[in-house]
Amino acid sequence: MVKSLRRIALVVAVATALSKVAGLVRQQVIAAAFGVGAAYDAYNYAYVLPGFMLILLGGINGPFHSAMVSVLARRPRDQGAHVLAAINTLVALALIVVTLILLVAANPLITLLGPALPPDIHANAVQQLRWMAPMALFAGLIGLGFGALNAADEFWLPSVSPLLSSVAVIGGLGLLWWHLGPAIGLPQHALIGGAVLAGSTLLGAVLQWLIQLPTLARQGLGQLRLVWDWRDSGVQEVLKVMAPATLSSGMLQINVFTDLFFASGILGAAAGLGYANLLVQTPLGLLSNALLVPLLPVFARLTAPEDRPALTARIRQGLMLSTASMLPLGALFVALAGPIVVLVYQRGAFDSGAAAMVTGLLMAYGLGMPAYLGRDVLVRVFYALGDGNTPFRFSVLGIGLNVVFDWTLVGGPTPWGLQLPALNFGAPGLVLATVAVNLVTCLGLLLALQRSLGALPLRRWGLDSLLLLGAAAVAGLAAWWLSWAVNWPVGLLGGLLQCGFSTAVALSLYGALATSAGVPEARQLSQQVLQRLRRRS
């Protein structure tokens, strides 16, 4: 089982790495073309709803994907094909309605999301939302299909498919650059730039759906036909997990709506959040897929009472591996935020002012890295146990907390004319509010899991996490000192040396400290890295 998990994790990691590198290149192209200008600022508001569908419903480890894996992993292939066809029929009908709503109500929806947006950005966002509305339909079909493929032990295609979205956007902007040249980022071209961004994003979603069809057919799961059988036991089981999981994910997305509501009064904040979030999601998505994709079917197969010790061991493995990998990454984002942003983005229309904004946001994101992945591990355990209600309840709690934290850390309009004190952290306050919500949610889910499964060694897990936190803090300080104490060369080569050398020293120091602390998962990670380095040398 361990070797199988490692092999699957390697396949997923390589495929996800290719997708993330393509996503980073896409974001660099967008940054060079638009900076934090009107076209990309509007895109971040227009993308919220269709992007929610694509990332959460259609994404790996999203509610549709997780529900299909947890149910189909325990069923014969012919039954799985029937369940997939029936669920596709139900979901397609529902999402066609959602698509029509997005088309008709685009204007009031953008007003709701960004009440303080300037008129030109508002109009651009409305146009882009209408372009991307059909993504709602394709997102659900993508998530269901890729969940069925993972249940059939097909891991490469689902993990690499987001590359198509990036290629579509890069290609669309390349054609626009060929037509307009450096004038692509000028205000008078914001509408056509936004239309190309939105249209190429929709094309990427369509390609992600099309590419899965041949593999589904080869696995005996491809049935492009209407199946009306919602009373089937497998369909009912999928809906039982999928419905609350989707609502839970929807509750998380309301936090994004809340952040954009407050960001609409800060010029360029939505664009800055998009750039910083991409830098965070690149390693986070890579590690999340490599860890959660192989673990979710294992969780689903260890739900019997006699398998409780094995399930507890796997939960420990998932949580500690996520903590051991996320803590040093978070420390590096805090320590090297400025050099990373300059290296990745600062060219073309992305100037020093934009770099300063994104640097602050990236530092705030770095503080919450462990909670992001730890929460996802715990949520998947509940899904495997057939319990989507507990994560949903914590998501509802998180909405209220996020509103309070946003008001407290950023300030903004309040209902009924109330005057509430605010710390005015600006755009980074939006990220810090999200970090606080994730920490509270993660702790609550862990305690709920303790009540559900019985005696979990939480004290031991907590002590090991504190040891890893100390090692990450020392490594982060070392990276910060090296970054600013050395007189690095100017330019791209200097930035690569500054970030690369500081990161290498910090990670080596972290590995040595975490291993000497006696945390088994940290020792396991260090041994695997050393073995691969020896093989390559």
Secondary structure, DSSP 4 states (H G I P E B T S, - for coil): -HHHHHHHHHHHHHHHHHHHHHHHHHHHHHHHHHTTSHHHHHHHHHTHHHHHIIIIISSTTSHHHHHHHHHHTTS-HHHHHHHHHHHHHHHHHHHHHHHHHHHHTHHHHHHHH-TT--HHHHHHHHHHHHHHTTHHHHHHHHHHHHHHHHHTT--HHHHHTHHHHHHHHHHHHHHHHHHHGGGGGSGGGHHHHHHHHHHHHHHHHHHHHHHHHHHHHHTT----S----TTSHHHHHHHHHHHHHHHHHHHHHHHHHHHHHHHTTSTTHHHHHHHHHHHHHHHHHHHHHHHHHHHHHHHHHT-SGGGHHHHHHHHHHHHHHHHHHHHHHHHHHHHSHHHHHHHHH-STT--HHHHHHHHHHHHHHHHTHHHHHHHHHHHHHHHHTT--HHHHHHHHHHHHHHHHHHHHHT----GGG---------HHHHHHHHHHHHHHHHHHHHHHHHHHH----HHHHHHHHHHHHHHHHHHHHHHHHHHHHS-PPSSHHHHHHHHHHHHHHHHHHHHHHHHHTT-HHHHHHHHHHHHHHHHH-
